[in-house]
């Protein structure tokens, strides 16, 4: 989370569209998501609600190289990128 918060709060990204993807095990990450939303609200970020999703990522779906191997998870994350990049 630190790199995202740093880039969002201290750089030009704060004025652009922002999205949040909780890529964590089921039931995890809710507190961080709420805190991030608060911080982004203070920066005046434009949050793309349709791109803020929960994508549960089990450890078994991540390869030794850190790459997500589950095609369903990869498709969900790709759909988020499409929503984020689609002009509103």
HUQUICOR-V83524 format. One record per residue. RES is the residue in one small letter. PHI is phi in whole degrees, -180 to 180 (* if undefined). OMEGA is omega in degrees with one decimal (none if undefined). Layout:
res phi omega
RES PHI OMEGA
RES PHI OMEGA
This chain:
res phi omega
x * -174.5
x -55 -179.8
x -61 178.9
x -65 180.0
x -63 -179.5
x -64 -179.2
x -67 -177.5
x -76 -173.5
x -86 -173.2
x -115 -177.6
x -126 -178.3
x -65 -177.7
x -61 -178.3
x -62 -179.5
x -89 -179.6
x -93 179.0
x -71 -178.5
x -123 175.3
x -138 179.5
x -133 174.5
x -119 174.3
x -87 177.6
x -101 -177.2
x -141 176.6
x -61 -179.9
x -53 179.3
x 84 -179.3
x -110 171.3
x 89 -177.9
x -65 179.6
x -65 179.5
x -66 178.8
x -62 179.3
x -65 178.8
x -66 178.8
x -62 177.8
x -60 178.4
x -63 -179.5
x -62 179.7
x -63 176.9
x -62 179.3
x -70 -179.7
x -87 -178.2
x 79 -178.6
x -65 175.8
x -91 -176.6
x -85 178.1
x -88 -173.7
x -57 -178.0
x -68 179.2
x -100 177.5
x -95 -173.6
x -134 172.5
x -104 176.6
x -126 179.4
x -63 179.7
x -123 177.8
x -80 -179.6
x -55 -179.9
x -70 180.0
x -97 -179.8
x -115 -179.8
x -73 179.6
x -59 179.8
x -85 179.2
x 89 -179.0
x -88 177.9
x -71 -176.3
x -100 -178.5
x -76 -177.2
x -63 178.4
x -62 178.0
x -65 179.9
x -61 177.8
x -65 178.6
x -64 179.2
x -67 176.9
x -64 178.7
x -63 176.8
x -63 179.3
x -62 177.7
x -61 179.2
x -62 -177.8
x -70 -177.0
x -90 179.7
x -75 178.4
x -58 179.6
x -108 none
